[in-house]
Amino acid sequence: MSDLPHLPVMLAEIVEALAPRPGAWVVDGTFGAGGHSRAFLERGANVLAIDQDPGAAEYAAALAAEGHPGEVRFVAGNFREMERLAASAGVERADGVLLDLGVSSMQLDEGERGFAFRQDGPLDMRMGAEGESAADVVNGYAVDDLAAIIYRYGEERHSRRVARRIVEARAKAPITTTGRLAEVVASAYPPGPRREHPARRTFQALRIHVNDELGALQEGLEGATRLLGAGGRLAVLAYHSLEDRIVKQYFRESPRLTPLTKKPLEASADETAANPRARSAKLRVAERSAA
């Protein structure tokens, strides 16, 4: 397990922000492969690992078997239910909480999970195993609803063109794979040079919608704040403006939190060169007040 399939983003900054100490409980609400959690454990902290990805339990078990001074407890679920999940694991108070809102390399690199526009696989995009899939949305939603999702969550200026092209394509045959959807979206784009793949924003929008990521974030922030003890810290890694805006506003308006980062911290040039997925990361940290 030393070779993680996912490089933890802004690891040094997060460790410094949360300052894990021996015997303290840190909740990793988006455990993934455990890259951040390993650093907490190495400093003697205990980790409550939460993740709705079915593959995360295996990484938690392997991490626990490495013999770190801290304890690992894993609970399957969405961090939006953090308080309930923590209670079920016997954790009543936390000294630190981490929410890393990025989709992990494991999910992006496994075509069968249906997240990646560069790899062909079933059009799924669900973090867990329940609820409607991206295929359900793409093949069942009206053009106006599709356009609204793609515009709101993907900030895609060609959202209506993309939505119309999707509806035209599915009328001939259902769109059931990521590869086919990427082709359809690309065909809706006007010709000319592009800085990014034309399907990136549409895939992002569908993933956010399918998993209700923004709703989960709001509930997760509230649950984390209630779970933290006085002086405990909450660190959130956001990767696009919608997420970061929610975190910024929550930190600023919550009477129980004191923001410790006036502006979000960003990954260093060296880190982004080694791990391009860190390029858009923004880290905000807040501390729980005694009130």
N, C-alpha and C positions, 0 to 999 in steps of 0.2 A: 504493500500500500504506500510505499514511499514515492512512487511515481503517480502523482495525482492526475486524473484526466481533466482537471480544471485548476488553472492557476488562480489563487486567491487575489483579488484586486485590492490594492492599497493596504496590504497586510501590515506594514510597519506603522502606518498612520492610524489604523484601527486599533492595533495593540496599544499604541500610545494613548489614544483617546479613551479607551475603556479601562486601561490600567488593570488588567486582571491580576488578582492576588490569591495566594494560597487559601483554599477553603471557600472562596467566594463563588457564587453561582452566576454564570453567564449564560443567557439564553441566545442560542444561535437560531433565529427564526427561519432561516433559509439555509439549512445545513449543507445541502449538496453533497460534495465529496469530502467535506470536513477540513478544508485548507485553513480557514480562519480558526476553527475550533481547535485544531492541533496546536496552534500557537498559544491559545488560552490554556490548554492542558499542560503544555510545557512549562508554564509559569505557575502551575499548581492549582489553578482554578478548576472548579467543576463546571461541566457543560451540560445544559439541557438542549439537546439537538431536536429541532422540529423541521419536518419536511414532508410535503405531500407527494413527492416523487417516489414511486415504488422502489427504485433502486437505492435510495439513500440509506435504508436500514442496514444494508450490507456494509457500506462504508463506515457507518457508526460502530458496528460490531467489530470491524477490523481495527478501527481507531482505539476502541476500548481495550483491545487485546495487545496494544503496543506497550502497555505498562507505564503510562504517564502517571504522575503523582495525583492528578485530578481525576474525578469520576465522570463517566459519560452515561447519561440516560437519554434514550431516544424515544420520541413519540411521533407517530405518523399523523399528519394533519396539516391544515392551513394555518399560517401564523395569525390570521384574522381571529382565530379562537385561542389565542395565546394563554389567556388566563385559565380557561378550562383545561387546556392541554397540560399546562404547568401543574395545576392542582392534581390532575390524574397521575402525574409523575412524582408527586410529593414535594414539589417546589413551591413554597409559599411567597418567597421574596427573591428578587434578583438584584444583583449589584451592577449588572450590565446587560444590555440587549443589543443584538446586531440584526439588522435587516439589510440583506444584499439583494436588491430588486432585479438584478440581471438574470437572464436565462443562462444557465450554466453551459459550459462546453459540452458536457455529457449530452444534454438535450439537443444542442445545435449540431453536434457531430454525429448523432444517431439518426439516420434518415427515417427509420421506422417510427420515430416519435412524431414526425410531421411538423416540425418547427422550421426546418431549413429550406430556404428557397433555392439553395445551390445543390441540394441533394434530393433525389426523387424518393418519395415514400408516401404512405397513406396520409391524406389530408386530415390531421387530427388536431394537434396543438394543445390538447388538454394536459395540464400538469398532473392531474390525478386521473382517475378512470371513470368519473361520473360526469353527467351533464352533457350538453350539446357539444358536438365537435365543430371544427372549422368547416368541415364538409357540409354539416347541417346548415350552417349559416350561409355559406357560399351558394348552396343549391336551393335554399328555401326562402331566403329573405327577399323582399321586394327591392327594386332598384334604389328607391329613395332611402330605405333603411340601410342598405349596403353602403351607399355613398356617405351617409351620415357617420357610420362607424369608421370608415376609412379616413374621412376628413378629421373627425374628432380625435381618434386615437393614433392615427398615423401622420396627422398633419400633412396629408397628401393633397397638393393643390390640384391634381388631376383626378380627384376622387370620383367625380360624376362620370368622367370618361371611362375610368376603370370599372366602375359599377355597371355601366351600360354594357361594356364588353364582356363582363362576367355573365350577365344575364343572357346576352346573345349566344355565348359559347355553351352555356348549360342547356339551352333550348335544343341544341343538337345532340348533346350527350352530357350526362352528369360529370362534374369536375370532382374527381376523387383522389387525385394525387397532387403533391406539392409541385412536382415538375410541370404538370399541366397548368396549374394555377399560375405559376411563374411565367409560363409562355403567354397565357391570356393577358396577364397584367402588362407584360412587356409590349404586347401588340397594341395596347391602348395608348402608349406613350408617343408623343411626337418625335420625329427623328432629330438627331443631333447628339453632341457629346454629353456624357453623363458622368457625374462624380461617384455615383453609387448605383447598385443594381436597381432597376425600376420596380422590382417587387418588394424591396426591403420594407418600405413604409406600409404597404398593404398587409404584409405578413405580420408586422408588428401590431397593426390595428386589430387584426383578427385574433391574435394571441391575447391581447389585453382584454378584448371583449369576451372571448370564450372563457377566460379564467377570472373575469371580473376583477382584474388586478388593481384598479384604482379604488374600488370599494373595499377590497381586502386590505389595501394599504391604509386607508382611513381607520378602519376598525383595528388593524394591527397596531397603529400608532397609539390609539386610545388604550388598548389592552396592555401594551408595553409600559405606558406611563403609569397605569394603575399597579402593575406588577413590580415596578422598581421601588426599592427602598430609598429613603432620603439620602441624597448624595450619589445615587446610582445614575448611570449614564446610558443614553440611547444613541446609537450610531446608525445612520441610514445611508446606504449607497444607492443613489438614483442614477439612471442612465438616459433619461430623456426629460424634456422640459415639463411634461404633465406631472410626472412623479415628483420632480424636484420642487415644483410649485406647491404641491400638496404638503410636502414635508416642511418647506420654508414657512408656509402659512400656519401650519399646525404648531411648529416650534414657537413662532412669534406670538400666537394667540393663546396658547395653553397657559393657564395660571399656575400650573404645577411644574412647568419646565423653564429652565434658563438656557437659552441658546449659547453655546460655547464657540460657535463658528459664525462670525458675522457674514462672511461669504463662504460658499462651499469650498472645501479643499479638493484639489484635482491631482491626478496621478502625475508623477514626474516624467520628464522626457525619456529617461532611461527605461522606466516601466512600460510606457506606451510603445516604445520600440520593441521591447521583449514580449509584450502582451497587448496587441492592438485592441482587444476588447475593453481595456482600461481607458481608452482614449476619451470616451464620453462620460466616464464616471464622475459623480459629484458627491462628496462626503459631507454630511452635516451631522453635528453632535450637539446634544443638549443634556443638561443635568437636572435630575429630579430635585425639586425644592423640598424643604422640611415641612412645608404647610400641607 
